[in-house]
Amino acid sequence: MAQSIKLGDDIMNIVRRESELQSRSIAGQIAHWVRIGRAIEKSGNFDHARITAALAGDVETTAFTDEEKDVWLDSFVEKMGQSGPDEDAFFARRRQLGLGVGLDAAGNLVRETAIRKA
């Protein structure tokens, strides 16, 4: 039985582009990548537990295989794009103080007072 899942727009853009390049349907491309990912995880060259430990800072990445490095880097980049509670609290406090809270598309510092006026 077919199942529906939600994927982020960034992932779907990659899937669409690659499915066109490979002459596959979107579902076919995702299924293809699932089979490849499963095969890599089951191969002797990949240890998911080591990658998880490295993301937690418990293992050095210097001894990773090429496959492990690729998965670790993808996971690392994804985690770095997500704010944690401390970061959220830091920027909430800056907004309360009317201080800079980020950069706009042009790279200019955005202040809370500018956001309120807009």
C-alpha positions in Angstrom: 0.0 0.0 0.0 1.3 3.5 -0.9 2.1 5.9 1.9 2.3 9.7 1.9 5.2 11.6 3.6 6.0 15.2 3.9 9.4 16.4 2.8 10.8 19.9 3.0 10.8 22.1 -0.1 14.6 22.0 -0.2 14.6 18.2 -0.4 11.8 18.2 -3.0 13.7 20.6 -5.2 16.7 18.2 -5.1 14.5 15.2 -5.8 12.7 16.9 -8.7 16.0 18.1 -10.3 17.6 14.7 -10.0 14.5 12.8 -11.1 14.5 14.8 -14.3 18.2 14.2 -14.9 17.8 10.5 -14.3 14.5 10.1 -16.2 12.7 8.8 -13.2 9.5 9.7 -11.5 9.8 11.6 -8.2 8.6 8.5 -6.4 11.1 6.4 -8.4 13.9 8.7 -7.5 13.1 8.7 -3.8 12.8 4.8 -3.9 16.1 4.6 -5.7 17.8 6.8 -3.0 16.2 4.8 -0.2 17.6 1.5 -1.7 21.1 3.1 -2.1 21.0 4.5 1.4 19.9 1.2 2.9 22.7 -0.7 1.0 25.3 1.8 2.2 24.1 1.4 5.8 24.2 -2.4 5.6 27.6 -2.4 3.9 30.8 -3.0 5.9 31.9 0.6 5.1 29.3 2.4 7.1 28.6 2.6 10.8 25.6 4.7 11.7 26.4 4.5 15.4 29.8 6.2 14.8 28.2 9.0 12.8 25.7 9.6 15.6 28.5 9.6 18.2 30.5 12.1 16.0 27.5 14.4 15.8 27.3 14.3 19.6 31.0 15.2 19.8 32.1 11.8 21.2 34.0 10.5 18.2 36.6 12.1 15.9 35.6 12.1 12.2 39.1 11.7 10.9 38.9 7.9 10.7 35.5 7.8 8.8 35.2 6.0 5.5 34.2 8.2 2.5 30.6 7.0 2.9 30.5 7.9 6.6 32.0 11.3 5.9 29.3 12.1 3.3 26.5 11.1 5.7 28.1 12.9 8.7 28.5 16.1 6.7 24.9 16.0 5.5 23.7 15.4 9.0 26.0 18.1 10.4 24.9 20.7 8.0 21.2 19.9 8.7 21.8 20.1 12.5 23.7 23.4 12.2 20.7 24.9 10.4 18.4 24.3 13.4 18.5 26.6 16.3 18.5 25.3 19.8 16.8 26.6 22.9 19.8 28.6 24.0 20.1 30.3 20.6 16.3 31.0 20.6 16.5 32.6 24.0 19.6 34.7 23.0 17.8 36.2 20.0 14.6 36.7 22.0 16.6 38.7 24.5 18.2 40.8 21.7 14.7 41.5 20.3 13.6 42.7 23.7 16.6 45.1 23.8 16.0 46.3 20.3 19.4 45.0 19.2 20.4 43.3 15.9 18.6 40.1 15.4 20.0 38.9 12.1 20.9 39.7 8.5 18.6 40.6 5.7 18.9 39.3 2.1 21.5 42.0 1.3 23.6 41.2 4.4 22.5 44.2 6.4 22.0 43.9 10.2 18.3 43.8 11.0 17.1 45.3 14.3 13.9 44.6 16.1 12.8 48.2 15.8 13.0 48.0 12.0 10.9 44.8 12.1 8.2 46.5 14.1 8.0 49.5 11.7 7.6 47.3 8.6 
